[in-house]
Amino acid sequence: MIKAVIFDFDGLILDTETHEYEVLQEIFEEHGSELPMSVWGNVIGTAAGFQPFSYLEEQLQKKLDHEQLTKLRQERFTKRMESEK
């Protein structure tokens, strides 16, 4: 019988937000831009619908391949999380 369920929505057990931000920051830097913490901080833990690659497009003023960037983001995030204990 299940006696308890733990939901880790706020990073109590594992800090995923730092890894997510660092992965996005790497991708932004590779495109010659940055994702300021002031922008990221406003959407952490919200349902704001923030689209980081749309934001990057606005900064660069050019279209990007969101599908490719999303795949890259997920691959890098997964790699980082695999190293967590």
C-alpha positions in Angstrom: 0.0 0.0 0.0 1.2 3.5 -0.8 1.6 5.5 2.4 2.8 8.8 0.9 3.5 10.7 -2.3 6.0 13.5 -2.6 5.5 16.1 -5.2 8.7 18.1 -5.9 7.3 21.2 -7.6 9.7 23.7 -6.0 13.1 22.0 -6.3 13.0 20.7 -2.7 14.5 17.3 -3.6 16.3 18.2 -6.8 17.2 21.6 -8.1 16.2 21.4 -11.8 15.7 25.1 -12.3 19.4 25.9 -12.1 20.3 23.3 -14.7 17.5 24.5 -16.9 18.7 28.1 -16.7 22.3 27.2 -17.3 21.4 25.1 -20.4 19.4 27.9 -21.8 22.1 30.4 -21.0 24.6 28.2 -22.9 22.4 28.1 -26.0 21.8 31.9 -25.8 25.5 32.5 -25.5 26.2 30.3 -28.6 23.9 32.6 -30.5 25.6 35.8 -29.2 22.9 36.7 -26.8 22.0 36.1 -23.1 19.0 35.2 -21.0 19.1 37.6 -18.1 18.3 36.2 -14.7 15.8 39.1 -14.3 13.8 37.7 -17.3 14.1 34.0 -16.2 13.4 34.9 -12.6 10.0 36.4 -13.5 8.8 33.1 -15.0 10.2 30.4 -12.7 7.4 28.4 -11.1 4.7 30.2 -13.1 2.4 29.3 -15.9 3.4 32.4 -17.8 3.9 30.5 -21.0 7.4 32.0 -21.4 9.0 30.7 -24.7 12.8 31.2 -24.3 13.5 30.6 -28.0 10.9 33.2 -29.0 12.6 35.6 -26.6 15.9 34.7 -28.2 14.5 35.4 -31.7 13.3 38.8 -30.4 16.8 39.6 -29.1 18.5 38.5 -32.4 15.7 39.8 -34.7 15.8 36.7 -36.8 13.9 33.4 -37.1 15.3 30.3 -35.4 14.5 26.6 -35.6 12.6 26.0 -32.4 12.4 22.3 -32.9 16.1 21.9 -33.2 16.8 24.2 -30.2 14.2 22.4 -28.1 15.9 19.1 -28.9 19.3 20.5 -28.0 17.9 21.9 -24.8 16.4 18.6 -23.8 19.6 16.6 -24.6 21.8 19.0 -22.6 19.4 19.1 -19.7 19.1 15.3 -19.6 22.9 14.9 -19.7 23.2 17.3 -16.7 20.5 15.5 -14.7 22.1 12.1 -15.3 25.1 13.4 -13.3 22.9 14.4 -10.3 22.9 12.1 -7.3 
